[in-house]
Amino acid sequence: MKPEEFRKHAHQLVDWMLDYYENIDKFPVKSQVSPGEILSKLPASAPQSGESMDQILKDFNELILPGMTHWQNPNFFAYFPANASFPSLLAEMLTATLASQCMIWDTSPAAAELEEQMMNWLKQMTGLPTDWAGVIQDGASTATLTAILTARETKSAYRINKEGFNNGQQFRVYCSTETHSSVEKAVKIAGLGKSNLIKIAVDDSLAMDAKALEKAIAKDLSAGFIPLCVIAALGTTGTTAMDPLEPIASICKKHEIWLHVDAAYAGTALLLPEYRWMIEGIEEVDSFVFNPHKWMFTHFDCTAYFVKDEEALVRTFEILPEYLKTQSRGKVKDYRDWGIPMGRRFRALKLWFVIRSFGIEGLQTKIRKHIQLAERFESWVLDHPDFEIMTKRTLNLVCFRYHPHGISNEVEINQLNENLENSINSEGNIFLTHTKVHGKYTLRMVIAQTNVEEKHVEEAWGVILSNL
């Protein structure tokens, strides 16, 4: 493609992008295609000769767009968000243009130093300990694996990296029954074995029972196991339950166990001083993760991972082949040594754009607004005789279900709610997902999309009622 052709199509695409956002709520939120429908429309083999960009863009609109679920639609209330914003989008355009591989300081000094400062900004903005070190990871799943690997190496005096598992030691990792599935995956990848992940019972609020944790650790110690790591969740995936950090931290300190905190979604709420209660006891934590790409209006992927012991992290992952030796080694942060992949995108740029464009006050205003909209939705559920709230609301996730008066059979109620969810999503006007609370099918309403307004929440409630 020649430069002038690129200029033409780039301007064309910017116009398309803005039109898309201005009309995004006219698309079905959840794609309405059937399994295999897109695949059946795609050519079975690649073209022998190059095709025009006009034809490629035409096919994008006609073939690809109908198969997309529109996460930036303000009627998206499912899962947790993967929020974007215009400042972040502009930064992503620059990142793609620079196309830098930011694995070490020498390959892009500005990328490394901006990342270092963005992590410092986030610590200040969220109330995390100022002496911690931070790095941007691609996701909380990777961060959790990173934490478990670092815990494994520090506990074994870095022997396992060198020699592997060869002395019969069995490490234990603990999390609640409500913790994200990425913990189980990380335990398997780290070579610890799925059977050594101990899931701790939860209390009525679905938060980890600290007494049950202590009992499990004591039982494992008496059986010859080695307690390695506890994963505490600040905002579980299903219901945003908050594990009690202070007592868990005290237990971990007593038994010299690595404590990792997964605040992937809820961590953004720490920008609000009134939610700093979530991290009481944070001084005893070893690692902490939250995702600006969920609720801080920064494009996926951008995960903020913090550690108390920078040296332990680097010792776990560093490797120095001849081709990566530089004169700056030891004077700067080479972030390829701070995690699993060597290759790294320039993720800090979009974070810089977002924080500077919104300002702390702008971010706080939007986050508070989302919480207030959730309060409003919760009040409508409480006021309706055939609906009920399933868990105490902590932030901007409302867990509720349809429970018609006179029906008490839980199997029947579960089926009613599953049918309601499927009916709502099949229309495509809004998108909801579900969880189970004590075995009860529960609908989740996450009010967090960047551009969601009260009218969207009101319309969503209307859609729910119209599908009864």
C-alpha positions as CSV (number, residue, x, y, z in Angstrom):
1,M,0.0,0.0,0.0
2,K,1.3,3.4,-0.9
3,P,1.4,6.3,1.6
4,E,-1.3,8.2,-0.1
5,E,-3.6,5.2,-0.2
6,F,-2.9,4.7,3.5
7,R,-3.8,8.3,4.2
8,K,-7.1,8.0,2.3
9,H,-8.1,4.8,4.1
10,A,-6.9,6.0,7.5
11,H,-9.1,9.1,7.3
12,Q,-11.9,6.8,6.1
13,L,-11.5,4.6,9.1
14,V,-11.4,7.4,11.6
15,D,-14.7,8.6,10.2
16,W,-16.0,5.0,10.5
17,M,-14.8,4.8,14.1
18,L,-16.6,7.9,15.2
19,D,-19.8,6.9,13.3
20,Y,-19.5,3.5,15.1
21,Y,-19.4,5.1,18.5
22,E,-22.2,7.6,17.7
23,N,-24.5,4.7,16.6
24,I,-23.2,1.9,18.7
25,D,-26.4,1.5,20.7
26,K,-28.3,0.7,17.5
27,F,-26.3,-2.6,17.2
28,P,-27.5,-5.7,19.0
29,V,-25.2,-5.8,22.0
30,K,-24.7,-9.6,21.8
31,S,-24.0,-10.9,18.3
32,Q,-27.1,-12.7,16.9
33,V,-25.2,-15.1,14.6
34,S,-25.3,-18.9,14.9
35,P,-22.3,-21.1,15.5
36,G,-20.3,-21.5,12.3
37,E,-22.3,-18.8,10.4
38,I,-19.3,-16.5,10.0
39,L,-16.9,-19.3,9.1
40,S,-19.2,-20.6,6.4
41,K,-19.1,-17.1,4.7
42,L,-15.3,-16.9,4.7
43,P,-13.3,-18.2,1.7
44,A,-11.7,-21.6,2.3
45,S,-8.3,-20.4,1.1
46,A,-6.3,-17.2,1.0
47,P,-6.3,-15.0,-2.2
48,Q,-3.5,-15.5,-4.7
49,S,-3.4,-11.8,-5.6
50,G,-3.8,-8.8,-3.3
51,E,-7.3,-7.4,-2.9
52,S,-8.3,-3.8,-2.6
53,M,-8.8,-2.2,0.7
54,D,-12.2,-1.0,-0.4
55,Q,-13.2,-4.7,-0.8
56,I,-11.6,-5.7,2.5
57,L,-13.5,-3.0,4.4
58,K,-16.7,-3.9,2.7
59,D,-16.3,-7.5,3.8
60,F,-15.4,-6.3,7.3
61,N,-18.8,-4.5,7.5
62,E,-20.8,-7.2,6.0
63,L,-19.1,-10.4,7.3
64,I,-17.3,-9.5,10.5
65,L,-19.3,-6.8,12.2
66,P,-22.5,-8.9,12.5
67,G,-20.5,-11.5,14.4
68,M,-19.1,-9.0,17.0
69,T,-20.5,-8.5,20.5
70,H,-20.3,-4.8,21.2
71,W,-18.5,-4.4,24.5
72,Q,-18.5,-0.6,24.2
73,N,-22.3,-0.4,23.8
74,P,-23.8,1.3,26.9
75,N,-26.4,-1.5,27.0
76,F,-23.6,-4.0,27.8
77,F,-24.2,-5.1,31.4
78,A,-22.6,-8.6,31.2
79,Y,-19.5,-10.1,32.8
80,F,-17.2,-7.2,33.8
81,P,-16.5,-4.5,31.2
82,A,-13.5,-4.2,28.9
83,N,-13.9,-0.4,28.8
84,A,-12.5,1.9,26.2
85,S,-12.4,5.7,25.9
86,F,-11.5,8.2,23.2
87,P,-8.2,9.2,24.9
88,S,-7.2,5.5,25.2
89,L,-8.2,4.9,21.6
90,L,-6.0,7.8,20.4
91,A,-3.0,6.4,22.3
92,E,-3.6,2.9,20.8
93,M,-3.4,4.5,17.4
94,L,0.0,6.0,18.2
95,T,1.1,2.7,19.8
96,A,0.2,0.8,16.6
97,T,2.0,3.4,14.5
98,L,5.2,3.3,16.5
99,A,5.0,-0.5,16.5
100,S,7.7,-0.7,19.1
101,Q,8.9,-3.9,20.9
102,C,9.4,-2.6,24.4
103,M,11.1,-5.6,26.0
104,I,14.0,-3.7,27.6
105,W,15.0,-0.1,28.3
106,D,17.3,0.1,25.2
107,T,14.5,-0.9,22.8
108,S,12.4,2.1,23.9
109,P,13.6,4.1,26.8
110,A,10.5,6.3,26.9
111,A,8.3,3.2,27.1
112,A,10.1,1.8,30.1
113,E,10.3,5.1,32.0
114,L,6.7,6.1,31.3
115,E,5.6,2.7,32.5
116,E,7.6,3.1,35.7
117,Q,6.0,6.5,36.4
118,M,2.5,5.3,35.5
119,M,2.9,2.6,38.2
120,N,3.9,5.3,40.6
121,W,0.9,7.4,39.7
122,L,-1.4,4.4,40.2
123,K,0.0,3.7,43.7
124,Q,-0.6,7.3,44.7
125,M,-4.1,7.3,43.1
126,T,-5.2,4.1,44.9
127,G,-3.5,4.3,48.3
128,L,-1.2,1.4,47.7
129,P,2.1,1.3,49.6
130,T,4.5,3.8,47.9
131,D,7.5,1.5,48.4
132,W,6.0,-1.2,46.2
133,A,7.2,-1.7,42.6
134,G,4.8,-2.0,39.7
135,V,4.7,-3.4,36.1
136,I,2.1,-3.6,33.4
137,Q,1.0,-7.2,32.6
138,D,-1.4,-8.3,29.8
139,G,-4.0,-9.6,32.2
140,A,-4.8,-10.6,35.8
141,S,-4.5,-14.3,34.9
142,T,-0.9,-13.7,33.9
143,A,-0.3,-11.6,37.0
144,T,-1.7,-14.4,39.2
145,L,0.6,-17.0,37.5
146,T,3.5,-14.6,38.0
147,A,2.7,-14.3,41.7
148,I,2.5,-18.1,42.2
149,L,5.8,-18.6,40.3
150,T,7.5,-15.9,42.4
151,A,6.1,-17.5,45.6
152,R,7.4,-20.9,44.5
153,E,10.9,-19.6,43.8
154,T,11.2,-17.6,47.0
155,K,10.0,-20.6,49.1
156,S,12.5,-22.9,47.3
157,A,15.3,-20.4,47.4
158,Y,15.1,-20.3,43.6
159,R,16.0,-24.0,43.4
160,I,13.0,-25.1,41.3
161,N,13.9,-22.8,38.5
162,K,17.3,-24.4,38.4
163,E,16.7,-28.0,39.3
164,G,12.9,-28.6,38.9
165,F,10.8,-30.5,41.3
166,N,13.0,-33.3,42.6
167,N,12.6,-33.7,46.3
168,G,9.0,-34.7,46.7
169,Q,7.9,-31.4,48.3
170,Q,4.2,-30.6,47.8
171,F,3.2,-27.0,47.9
172,R,-0.3,-25.8,48.7
173,V,-2.1,-22.8,47.3
174,Y,-5.3,-21.5,48.9
175,C,-8.2,-19.5,47.5
176,S,-12.0,-19.3,48.2
177,T,-14.6,-21.4,46.4
178,E,-15.6,-18.1,44.7
179,T,-12.2,-17.2,43.3
180,H,-11.6,-16.8,39.6
181,S,-10.8,-19.9,37.6
182,S,-7.5,-18.4,36.5
183,V,-6.1,-19.5,39.9
184,E,-6.6,-23.2,39.1
185,K,-5.1,-22.7,35.7
186,A,-2.0,-21.0,37.2
187,V,-1.5,-23.7,39.8
188,K,-1.5,-26.3,37.0
189,I,0.9,-24.3,34.8
190,A,3.2,-23.7,37.7
191,G,3.6,-27.5,38.1
192,L,2.0,-27.6,41.6
193,G,-0.8,-29.8,40.6
194,K,-4.6,-29.1,40.7
195,S,-5.0,-31.4,43.7
196,N,-2.8,-28.9,45.7
197,L,-5.2,-26.0,45.2
198,I,-7.3,-25.9,48.4
199,K,-10.5,-24.1,48.0
200,I,-11.7,-22.5,51.3
201,A,-15.3,-22.2,52.3
202,V,-17.0,-18.8,52.2
203,D,-19.3,-17.0,54.6
204,D,-22.9,-15.9,54.0
205,S,-21.5,-12.9,52.0
206,L,-19.5,-15.3,49.8
207,A,-16.2,-14.0,51.1
208,M,-13.4,-16.3,52.3
209,D,-13.8,-17.6,55.8
210,A,-10.5,-16.7,57.5
211,K,-11.0,-19.3,60.2
212,A,-11.6,-22.0,57.7
213,L,-8.4,-20.9,55.9
214,E,-6.4,-21.2,59.2
215,K,-7.8,-24.7,59.8
216,A,-6.9,-25.8,56.3
217,I,-3.3,-24.5,56.7
218,A,-2.9,-26.2,60.1
219,K,-4.2,-29.5,58.6
220,D,-1.7,-29.3,55.7
221,L,1.2,-28.5,58.0
222,S,0.5,-31.5,60.1
223,A,0.3,-33.7,57.0
224,G,3.7,-32.5,55.7
225,F,2.5,-30.1,53.0
226,I,4.1,-26.7,52.5
227,P,1.7,-23.8,52.4
228,L,2.9,-21.6,49.6
229,C,0.5,-18.9,48.6
230,V,-3.0,-17.6,49.4
231,I,-5.0,-15.8,46.8
232,A,-7.4,-13.3,48.3
233,A,-10.1,-11.7,46.1
234,L,-11.2,-8.1,46.5
235,G,-14.3,-8.4,44.3
236,T,-15.0,-12.0,43.3
237,T,-16.1,-12.6,39.7
238,G,-19.6,-13.8,40.5
239,T,-20.7,-11.3,43.1
240,T,-17.8,-8.9,43.9
241,A,-17.5,-10.4,47.4
242,M,-14.6,-9.0,49.4
243,D,-12.3,-11.4,51.2
244,P,-11.4,-10.1,54.6
245,L,-7.8,-8.9,54.0
246,E,-6.6,-8.1,57.5
247,P,-7.2,-11.5,59.1
248,I,-6.0,-13.3,56.0
249,A,-2.8,-11.2,56.0
250,S,-2.3,-12.0,59.7
251,I,-2.5,-15.7,59.0
252,C,-0.1,-15.5,56.1
253,K,2.4,-13.5,58.1
254,K,2.2,-16.0,60.9
255,H,3.0,-18.9,58.6
256,E,5.3,-17.1,56.1
257,I,2.9,-17.6,53.2
258,W,2.9,-15.4,50.1
259,L,-0.3,-13.4,49.9
260,H,-1.5,-12.3,46.5
261,V,-4.5,-10.0,46.2
262,D,-6.7,-10.3,43.1
263,A,-8.6,-7.0,42.7
264,A,-8.9,-7.3,38.9
265,Y,-12.2,-5.5,38.6
266,A,-12.9,-3.8,42.0
267,G,-9.4,-2.3,42.3
268,T,-10.4,0.7,40.3
269,A,-12.8,1.7,43.1
270,L,-9.7,2.4,45.2
271,L,-9.5,5.7,43.3
272,L,-12.4,6.7,45.7
273,P,-11.1,7.4,49.2
274,E,-14.4,6.1,50.6
275,Y,-13.5,2.6,49.3
276,R,-10.0,2.3,50.8
277,W,-11.4,0.1,53.5
278,M,-11.0,-2.7,51.0
279,I,-7.3,-2.7,51.4
280,E,-7.0,-2.4,55.2
281,G,-4.0,-4.7,55.9
282,I,-2.4,-4.1,52.6
283,E,1.0,-3.6,54.2
284,E,1.4,-7.3,54.7
285,V,0.5,-8.3,51.1
286,D,3.2,-9.6,48.8
287,S,1.6,-8.9,45.4
288,F,-1.5,-7.1,44.1
289,V,-3.3,-6.8,40.8
290,F,-6.0,-4.7,39.2
291,N,-7.1,-4.1,35.7
292,P,-7.4,-0.5,34.3
293,H,-8.7,-2.2,31.2
294,K,-11.9,-3.2,33.1
295,W,-13.2,-0.2,34.9
296,M,-10.7,2.6,34.3
297,F,-11.6,3.3,30.7
298,T,-8.3,2.0,29.3
299,H,-8.3,-0.4,26.3
300,F,-7.6,-4.0,26.8
301,D,-4.9,-5.1,27.6
302,C,-3.6,-3.2,30.6
303,T,-3.1,-4.9,34.0
304,A,-1.4,-3.2,36.9
305,Y,0.7,-5.6,38.9
306,F,2.5,-4.6,42.1
307,V,5.0,-6.4,44.3
308,K,6.5,-5.7,47.7
309,D,9.8,-7.4,46.8
310,E,11.0,-6.3,43.4
311,E,14.2,-8.4,43.6
312,A,12.2,-11.6,44.2
313,L,10.1,-10.9,41.1
314,V,13.2,-10.2,38.9
315,R,15.2,-13.2,40.2
316,T,12.3,-15.5,39.3
317,F,12.1,-14.4,35.6
318,E,15.4,-12.9,34.6
319,I,17.5,-14.5,32.0
320,L,20.4,-12.8,30.1
321,P,21.4,-14.2,26.7
322,E,24.3,-12.5,25.0
323,Y,22.0,-10.7,22.5
324,L,20.2,-8.9,25.3
325,K,23.3,-7.6,27.2
326,T,23.4,-3.8,27.2
327,Q,25.5,-1.1,28.9
328,S,22.3,0.2,30.6
329,R,21.8,-3.2,32.5
330,G,21.5,-2.6,36.2
331,K,20.8,1.2,35.8
332,V,17.2,0.9,34.5
333,K,14.2,-1.4,34.6
334,D,14.2,-4.0,31.9
335,Y,10.6,-5.1,32.2
336,R,11.1,-8.3,30.2
337,D,12.5,-9.6,33.5
338,W,9.3,-8.7,35.4
339,G,7.0,-11.4,33.9
340,I,6.5,-14.3,31.6
341,P,6.7,-12.9,28.0
342,M,9.9,-11.3,26.7
343,G,8.0,-9.2,24.1
344,R,6.0,-6.3,25.4
345,R,3.6,-3.7,23.9
346,F,3.8,0.0,24.8
347,R,0.8,-0.3,27.2
348,A,1.8,2.6,29.4
349,L,1.0,5.2,26.7
350,K,-2.8,4.7,26.8
351,L,-2.8,4.8,30.6
352,W,-0.9,8.1,30.4
353,F,-3.4,9.5,28.0
354,V,-6.4,8.3,30.0
355,I,-5.2,9.6,33.4
356,R,-4.2,13.0,32.0
357,S,-7.3,13.4,29.9
358,F,-9.8,12.5,32.6
359,G,-7.8,13.7,35.6
360,I,-8.2,12.0,38.9
361,E,-11.4,13.9,39.6
362,G,-12.9,13.0,36.2
363,L,-12.2,9.3,36.8
364,Q,-13.7,9.5,40.3
365,T,-16.8,11.2,39.0
366,K,-17.5,8.5,36.4
367,I,-16.9,5.7,38.9
368,R,-19.1,7.2,41.5
369,K,-21.8,7.7,38.8
370,H,-21.7,4.0,38.0
371,I,-22.1,3.1,41.7
372,Q,-25.1,5.5,42.0
373,L,-26.7,4.0,38.9
374,A,-26.4,0.6,40.5
375,E,-28.0,1.9,43.7
376,R,-30.9,3.1,41.5
377,F,-31.3,-0.2,39.8
378,E,-31.1,-2.1,43.1
379,S,-34.0,0.1,44.4
380,W,-36.2,-0.9,41.5
381,V,-35.5,-4.6,42.1
382,L,-36.3,-4.2,45.8
383,D,-39.5,-2.4,45.0
384,H,-40.8,-5.1,42.7
385,P,-42.8,-7.9,44.4
386,D,-41.5,-10.6,42.0
387,F,-37.8,-9.9,42.1
388,E,-35.2,-10.2,44.9
389,I,-31.7,-9.2,45.6
390,M,-29.4,-12.2,46.0
391,T,-26.3,-10.7,47.6
392,K,-25.4,-7.5,49.4
393,R,-24.3,-4.9,46.7
394,T,-20.7,-3.7,47.3
395,L,-20.0,-1.6,44.2
396,N,-21.9,-1.4,40.9
397,L,-22.8,-5.1,40.4
398,V,-26.4,-6.0,41.3
399,C,-27.1,-9.7,41.8
400,F,-30.8,-10.4,41.6
401,R,-33.4,-12.9,40.4
402,Y,-36.9,-13.3,39.3
403,H,-39.0,-15.0,42.0
404,P,-42.7,-14.8,41.3
405,H,-45.0,-14.8,44.3
406,G,-46.3,-18.3,45.1
407,I,-43.4,-20.3,43.5
408,S,-41.1,-21.9,46.0
409,N,-39.5,-24.8,44.0
410,E,-35.9,-23.8,43.5
411,V,-35.5,-25.9,40.4
412,E,-38.4,-24.1,38.8
413,I,-37.1,-20.7,39.9
414,N,-33.7,-21.5,38.5
415,Q,-35.3,-22.5,35.2
416,L,-37.4,-19.3,35.1
417,N,-34.3,-17.2,35.5
418,E,-32.3,-19.1,32.9
419,N,-35.1,-18.7,30.5
420,L,-35.4,-15.0,31.3
421,E,-31.7,-14.5,30.6
422,N,-31.8,-16.4,27.3
423,S,-34.9,-14.5,26.2
424,I,-33.3,-11.1,27.0
425,N,-30.0,-11.9,25.2
426,S,-31.7,-13.4,22.2
427,E,-33.3,-10.0,21.5
428,G,-29.9,-8.2,21.6
429,N,-31.2,-5.0,23.2
430,I,-29.1,-5.5,26.3
431,F,-26.7,-8.2,27.4
432,L,-26.7,-9.9,30.8
433,T,-24.9,-12.8,32.3
434,H,-25.4,-14.9,35.4
435,T,-23.8,-16.7,38.3
436,K,-25.0,-19.0,41.0
437,V,-25.4,-17.9,44.6
438,H,-25.7,-20.9,47.0
439,G,-26.8,-22.9,44.0
440,K,-29.5,-20.4,43.0
441,Y,-29.4,-19.1,39.4
442,T,-28.7,-15.4,39.7
443,L,-28.7,-12.6,37.1
444,R,-25.8,-10.1,37.2
445,M,-26.3,-6.5,36.2
446,V,-22.9,-4.8,35.9
447,I,-23.4,-1.0,35.4
448,A,-19.9,0.1,34.4
449,Q,-19.7,0.7,30.6
450,T,-17.8,3.9,29.9
451,N,-20.7,5.8,28.4
452,V,-23.7,4.3,30.3
453,E,-26.3,6.8,31.3
454,E,-29.4,6.6,33.5
455,K,-31.6,6.2,30.5
456,H,-29.8,3.0,29.5
457,V,-30.3,1.5,32.9
458,E,-34.0,2.5,32.9
459,E,-34.4,0.9,29.4
460,A,-32.6,-2.2,30.6
461,W,-35.1,-2.6,33.5
462,G,-37.9,-2.2,31.0
463,V,-36.4,-4.9,28.8
464,I,-36.2,-7.2,31.8
465,L,-39.8,-6.7,32.7
466,S,-41.0,-7.0,29.2
467,N,-39.5,-10.5,28.9
468,L,-41.2,-11.9,32.0
